[in-house]
């Protein structure tokens, strides 16, 4: 789980959330232990039961209107009460005028106090999205992620088996690359796996014998994506004559990533095999299955029906001869 600090939030969201620092920001990191954001209205009025420590506090129009009804000393007491409950930081929205006693108390306690021109709902929405992304379970997978016909295919396999070459070939055929070599994976609250590139690598592919290829520079902006949902793992393996590979596809295989089950297709490789076209077929077949069409099951059903009809015909002819 990513470690989030108030300093990190200010550095990364100052522009998007229109943040203005009203007090000093300590040099020592202030951790934010949870992703939920609180409104401290009840705490300002003195009711602190079940007040969770370490949370980010957002004061909107109602909180500021309440503080305006208090004398300066009472404002100090109310705000000091919120700080004393181990809040991580406080944000005042709508560009509201912040009473001097609040700024003074924040500076005395080394407590981060910010102001934003956004209204409370918009501010909380943006801050919550950021925190959900930061606190989402993360993992790194050695592989390549490509958007093929809108389906996120995660190519895995041993080093040097051809994952990058397959990704490059798919890009050349008009599909979109997300990441190569290292895929950063996060799980959202609704158990969706999102893969993206590592920032330092971006949309570069390493092709053995050729070197590093910048996909965006060569193929253009249409050839890349910032992130994509991982929907199928395509595991590339060396061909093994002793292995009993799936032929009909009646039994689906799955892998587990961050606790989420993902369909897995094992593709054995040998010289001359067109893995690129096979990958496109895997994506299209996945889309058909999403819409309820399973070719393997339908073929098996027709075979069973044919065998049943054959048995009926044999029994009929047998009775006729008798």
N, C-alpha and C positions, 0 to 999 in steps of 0.2 A: 504494500500500500504506500502510495506516495506521501511524503512528509510535506505538509503545507504550512507556510508561515505567513504572518501578517506582512512582513517585508516583501515576500514573494508576490502576494496579492497586489500590493501597491506598485511593484515594479512591472507586473504583467498586465494589470487592468487599469492603470492610471488614465490612459487615453480613452479606452472603450467605455469606462464607467464615469469618466469626467471627475476624477478624484482630486481633491485639494487637501493637503495635509495641514491641519490647524494646530497641531501640537508637535512635540519632538517625537522622532521615531528611534527607539533604542537600537544600538548597534547589535546587541544580542538578539538572536532570533526569538520571535514570539510564536510558539506553535499553535496551530488551529487543529484541535483533536477530532472535530466532527464536521460534517458537511451541512448540517442544518443551521439556518439563520433565524435569530430571535428578534422579536419586537419587545423592548423592555418597559412597556407602559405600566404594567402592574408593579414591577420592581421599583420604578420611579415613585410610585404612590406608597411604597412600603410593604407590599405583599411579595415576599421572596420565597415562599414555599415552592419546592420542586424546581427552583431556578438552577438550570444546568450550567456548570462552570465551563470556561474555555470557549464559549460560543461567540460568534460575531453578532453584534447588536446593531439594529437599524432603526433609527428614529425618523418617523415620517411626520406628516402634518399634525396628527392627533397628539403625538408625544410632545412636539414643540409647542403646540397650543396649550397643553397642560403646564409645561414649564413656564410659559409666559404668565400664568396665573399666580406663580410663586414669587416670593421675595428673593433677593439675591442669596441670602443665607440658606433658604430652603432649597434653592436650585443647587447650591453646592452640596448640601446634604443628600439630596435625591440622586445626583449624578455620582457622588462618592460611593453611595450604596451600590450602584450598578458596578462600579470599578472594583469595589471590595468583594464582590461575588465572583471574582476571577474571570471576568469577561476578557476576550482576546483583543477586541478593538470595537470602536463604535463609529457608525457612519450616519451622518445627517443628510437627508435627501432634500430634493426640490430647491437646492440652493438657499435654504432658510438661514436667516440671521441667527448665529449661534451666540447665546448670552455669554458675556465675558466670564462669569463665574465658572461655566463649564470648561472653557479653555484653560482657565487658571488651575482648576483641579486636575485636569488632564496633564498639564505640564508638570505639576507638582508630583504626580504619581508616575510620570514617564509612561502615560497611557496613550496609545495611538487614537487620535480623534480626527476623522476625515469629514469632508463635505462633498456632496455630489449635486450636480444640477438636475439629475434625473429624478423622476418621481419615484415614490417608494416601491410601487409594483414593478416598474421597469427595472429599477436597480436590483431588487431582490431576485428577479428572474434571471438577470445576467450574472449575478454573483453565484446563484445556486447552480446554474449550468456549469460554470467554471469549477465549482467545488465538486459537483458530481463527477466530472471528468477526472479531476485530480484524485478523488478517493475511490474511483472504480478499480476493481482488481486488475492488475497488469501482469503481463508476461511477455517474454521475447521468444520468438520461434525462428530457427534457422530455415529459411525457405524463401519462396517468391510468391507474391500475391498479385493476381491479375484479374481485372474485371473483363469477363468474357460474356458477351451478350447480356450484360447486367447481372451476371452471377459471379460472386467472388470465389475464385479458385485459388486455394492455397497449395502450392507445389512443395512437397517435402521429399527427402531422400538423402542418401549419403553425399558427402562433399564430392563434387566433380561428376555427378551422374548426369547433369544436363538441365538442371532447373532454370538457370539463367538463360541458357540458349533457347529453351522452350518459351520463356517469358518474352525474349527478344523477338522470336518468330511470331508470337501472337500479336505483339505490338505492330510488327510490320504488316500484319493482316488486318489491322484496323482496331484492335482491342486496346485496352488502357491499362498501363502498369501502375501499381500502387507502391510496391516495395520489392527490393531484391536483397538477398543475403540475410538481412535481419528484418523481421516483421514484428513491430510492436503491437501487441494485442491487448485490448481492454474489454471488460464485460460490463454492459450497462445493466440497469436495474431490472429490465425485462428480459434478461438472459440472452442478449444479442451480443455477438462478438464483433468488435470493430478492429480492423487492422489498418495500420498506417506505417509510413516509412520512418526510419530513424533520422532525426534532423540533420545530422552530420553527413549521412549518405545521400539523402534526398532521392532523386530519380536517376541514380547511376547504376549501371549494370557492369559487372566484371566478367568479361569473356576471356577464358583462358586462350592464350596465344595472340589475342588482339589487344587486351587491356581494358581500361575503364571507358564505358560508353555513356554519354549524357543523353538520355532518351528525350528529354524535353528539347534540347538544342537541336537534335537530329530530326526528330519526328514531329515536333511542334506541341503546342499546349493540348491538342486533342488527344494526345497519346498517353496522358498521365491523369491520375486521380490523387487527391490528397489522402483519402481514406475510403474504405469499402468494407461492407459486412462480409465476414467469412462464412460461406455457405457450404462449401464442399472441400475436403482435403483430397488432393490427388497425390498419392504416394508413389514415387517412381522407384522401381526396384530393378536390379539386374536379373535377367532371365535365369531361372533355375529349372532344369529338366525334371528334377525330383519334386518340384512344388506343384500342388494341385490347385491351379488357379480357377477362380469363379468363371463359369462359362455362360450361365443363363441370367444371373443377376437376381435370382429369386430371394436370396438371403442378403439383406443389406448389412454392410459393415459400418461401424461407427468408431470414432475416436472421441476423446474427451479433452477439451481445452478450457481451463479455468472453471471446471465443473459443468460445462455445457456440451451436450452431445452434438457432434457434427458428422454428417455422412462422409464416409471415406471410400475412395475408389483406388484400388491397387493396380498399377499399370506396369507389367513386366516389360523391360526394354531389351531389344536385340537390334543389330544393325539393319537399317532400312525401314524401321517402323516409324510411321508418321505420327509422332506424338502430338503435333500441333492440331491436326484434324481431329484426332481422338479427344483432345481437350475440349474442342468446340462441341463435339457430340456429347461429352459428359455434361457440359453446361446446358445444352438444349434438352437433354434427357432429364436433367434435374428440374428444369422449368415445366416439362410435361408432367412429371410426378407431382409437382406443386399443384397443378391443375387437375390432378386425379387420374392421369393416364399413365399406366405402367405397362410397357410393352412386354416385359418378361412374364408378368402375371396373366396378361391376356393370351399370350402364346401358350402358356401352360394350361390355361382353361380350355383353349381350342383343342389341344392335344388330348386332354382328358375326355372332352366331349366326343372326339373322334373315336377314341378307344371304347367309350361306352356304346356308341352307335355300332361299332364293329361287333361287339359282344352280342348286342341285340340281333344283328343280322345273322350271326352264326347260330344263335339259339333258334331263330325262325326257320332257317334252312334245315337244321337238325330235326325240328318237329315235322317239317314238310316231308322229309325222307322217311320218317317213321309212319 
